Amino acid sequence: MLKDLEILLEMQKLDDIIGEKEILTESLPHELSSLKHNVESADQQLHEIRSKLEENLKDQKLKELKIKENNEKIGKYKNQLLTIKTNKEYKALNSEISHLETSNVEIDDEIIDLMEKEVEIRDNQQVIENLQKQADEKLKANQERLQRKLEEVQQDINILRNKRNNLAEELPKPLIKRYAALIKNKQRKALVFKLNEVCGGCGYHIRPQMIIEINEGNHIVYCENCGRIIVNKAEES
């Protein structure tokens, strides 16, 4: 096989590995970002549930104060009943007492509803606190590992690129330029194998004369459709 083709084959193998590792450089940060998002989401939910609980307890307190205020008025009005002389004033004051007592019953029912909701809120809070703890622990357990893995992958990519670039120094510059353009524009596949009588990159049918040249391996043959370099599958090492 032509030496340039042998070098291109080795470069393509390295670029295949680089491509796989570059996928990791995208997926690893995404995984880390997802873990951080889970923590942030749990924190936000916990903040919201705590605010809801605080609002509930505040409403209960206000209603309890309202009942206390009404009871003070009731006591005051009952004392006034002892000094009232006219029947009209007696009925009016008694009606006000009855109204306050009815209001207290209604407020007390509302407090009971709030207490029931409080229990529900606290149960939900416990669930969210557990989720937050789990999300936080999972982030702490994996953050260092993922960051270390990302650094290792990036180091591997740099080493592989250096190996590929060293190989490229042995090729003519126009060929290097064309190879680089194919890697960039053809899904990282500059060099493909002949599969039966078609291009392994795009499936284009290869002319008989080109098949002969590919089998001989003495020339660089480009696909007439996609422009990739085609080599004989049997020459893969």
C-alpha positions in Angstrom: 0.0 0.0 0.0 1.1 3.5 -0.7 2.8 5.0 2.4 0.6 8.1 2.3 -2.5 5.8 2.5 -1.0 3.9 5.4 -0.5 7.2 7.2 -4.0 8.4 6.4 -5.4 5.1 7.7 -3.6 5.6 11.0 -4.7 9.2 11.2 -8.3 8.2 10.6 -8.1 5.6 13.4 -6.9 8.3 15.7 -9.6 10.7 14.6 -12.2 8.0 15.2 -11.0 7.7 18.8 -10.9 11.5 19.2 -14.5 11.7 17.9 -15.6 9.2 20.5 -13.8 11.1 23.3 -15.2 14.4 22.1 -18.7 13.0 22.6 -17.7 12.4 26.2 -16.5 16.0 26.6 -20.1 17.0 25.8 -21.9 14.2 27.8 -19.9 14.5 31.0 -20.6 18.2 31.6 -24.2 17.5 30.7 -24.4 14.8 33.4 -22.8 17.1 35.9 -25.1 19.9 34.9 -28.1 17.6 35.4 -26.9 16.7 38.9 -26.6 20.4 39.8 -30.0 21.1 38.3 -31.5 18.4 40.5 -30.0 20.0 43.6 -31.2 23.5 42.5 -34.7 22.2 41.8 -34.9 20.5 45.2 -33.7 23.7 46.9 -36.3 25.7 45.1 -39.1 23.3 46.0 -37.9 23.3 49.6 -37.9 27.1 49.7 -41.5 27.2 48.3 -42.8 24.6 50.7 -41.2 26.3 53.7 -42.8 29.6 52.5 -46.1 27.9 52.2 -45.7 26.5 55.8 -44.8 29.9 57.1 -47.8 31.5 55.5 -50.1 28.8 56.9 -48.8 29.2 60.4 -49.1 33.0 60.0 -52.7 32.6 59.0 -53.4 30.4 62.0 -51.9 32.9 64.3 -53.9 35.8 62.9 -57.1 33.8 63.2 -56.3 32.8 66.7 -55.7 36.5 67.5 -59.0 37.3 65.9 -60.8 34.8 68.1 -59.1 36.2 71.2 -60.1 39.7 70.1 -63.7 38.6 69.6 -63.8 36.9 73.0 -62.6 40.1 74.7 -65.4 42.0 73.0 -67.9 39.3 74.0 -66.8 39.6 77.6 -67.0 43.3 77.5 -70.5 43.3 75.9 -71.8 40.7 78.4 -70.7 43.0 81.2 -72.5 45.9 79.5 -75.7 43.8 79.4 -75.9 44.1 83.2 -76.1 47.8 83.1 -78.4 48.3 80.0 -81.9 49.6 80.9 -83.8 49.5 77.6 -84.9 46.4 75.8 -83.8 47.8 72.5 -80.2 48.3 73.6 -80.3 44.9 75.2 -81.3 43.2 72.0 -78.8 45.1 69.9 -75.9 44.2 72.2 -77.1 40.6 72.5 -77.2 40.4 68.7 -73.6 41.6 68.5 -72.5 39.0 71.0 -74.3 36.3 69.0 -72.6 37.6 65.8 -69.2 37.4 67.4 -69.8 33.9 68.7 -70.9 32.7 65.3 -67.8 34.4 63.8 -65.6 32.6 66.2 -67.1 29.2 65.2 -66.4 30.0 61.6 -62.9 31.1 62.3 -62.3 28.0 64.4 -63.4 25.8 61.4 -60.9 27.8 59.2 -58.2 27.1 61.7 -58.9 23.4 61.7 -58.7 23.5 57.9 -55.4 25.3 58.1 -54.1 22.7 60.7 -55.0 19.9 58.3 -53.2 21.6 55.5 -50.3 22.2 57.8 -50.0 18.4 58.4 -50.0 17.9 54.6 -47.4 20.6 54.0 -45.1 19.2 56.6 -45.4 15.7 55.1 -44.5 17.2 51.7 -41.7 19.1 53.2 -40.2 15.9 54.6 -40.4 14.3 51.2 -38.7 17.2 49.5 -36.1 17.4 52.2 -35.2 13.8 51.6 -35.1 14.4 47.8 -32.8 17.4 48.4 -30.5 15.4 50.6 -30.3 12.6 48.1 -29.7 15.1 45.2 -27.0 16.9 47.2 -25.3 13.6 48.2 -25.3 12.4 44.6 -23.8 15.6 43.4 -21.0 15.5 46.0 -20.4 11.8 45.3 -20.1 12.3 41.5 -18.9 15.9 41.0 -15.2 15.2 41.6 -15.3 12.0 39.6 -16.9 13.6 36.6 -14.6 16.6 36.6 -11.6 14.3 36.9 -12.9 12.1 34.1 -13.4 15.1 31.9 -9.8 16.3 32.5 -8.6 12.8 31.7 -10.6 12.6 28.5 -9.3 16.1 27.4 -5.7 14.9 28.1 -6.3 11.8 26.0 -7.7 14.0 23.2 -4.6 16.2 23.3 -2.3 13.2 23.2 -4.2 11.7 20.2 -4.2 15.0 18.4 -0.4 15.3 18.8 0.1 11.7 17.4 -2.2 12.5 14.5 -0.4 15.8 13.8 3.0 14.1 13.9 1.8 11.6 11.4 0.4 14.4 9.2 3.9 16.0 9.0 4.9 13.2 6.8 2.2 14.0 4.2 2.1 16.6 1.4 0.5 19.8 2.6 -2.3 19.8 0.0 -3.2 16.2 1.1 -3.2 17.3 4.8 -5.5 20.2 3.9 -7.9 18.0 2.1 -7.9 15.4 4.8 -8.7 18.1 7.4 -11.5 19.5 5.4 -13.1 16.0 5.0 -12.8 15.4 8.8 -14.5 18.7 9.4 -17.3 18.4 6.8 -17.9 14.6 6.6 -18.8 13.6 10.1 -15.1 13.0 11.0 -14.8 10.4 8.2 -12.1 11.4 5.7 -11.1 7.9 4.8 -13.5 5.0 4.3 -13.4 1.4 3.1 -14.7 0.0 -0.1 -17.7 -2.2 0.8 -18.2 -4.5 -2.2 -18.5 -2.0 -5.0 -19.7 1.0 -3.1 -18.2 3.8 -1.0 -18.3 3.0 2.7 -19.0 6.7 3.4 -22.0 7.5 1.2 -22.9 4.3 -0.6 -22.1 5.6 -4.1 -21.4 2.9 -6.7 -17.7 2.8 -7.6 -16.6 2.6 -11.2 -14.7 -0.6 -12.2 -11.5 1.2 -13.0 -11.5 2.9 -9.6 -12.1 -0.4 -7.9 -9.0 -1.7 -9.5 -7.0 1.3 -8.3 -8.4 1.0 -4.8 -7.5 -2.7 -4.7 -4.0 -2.0 -5.9 -3.5 0.6 -3.2 -0.9 2.5 -5.2 -3.0 5.7 -5.6 -5.2 7.9 -3.5 -8.7 7.4 -4.8 -11.5 9.9 -3.9 -15.2 9.1 -4.0 -16.8 10.8 -7.0 -19.9 11.6 -4.9 -18.8 12.5 -1.4 -15.1 13.2 -2.0 -13.9 10.9 0.8 -10.7 8.8 0.3 -11.6 5.2 -0.3 -9.3 2.2 0.5 -9.7 -1.5 0.2 -11.3 -3.1 3.3 -8.7 -5.9 3.1 -5.9 -3.4 3.7 -7.2 -2.5 7.2 -4.6 -3.2 9.8 
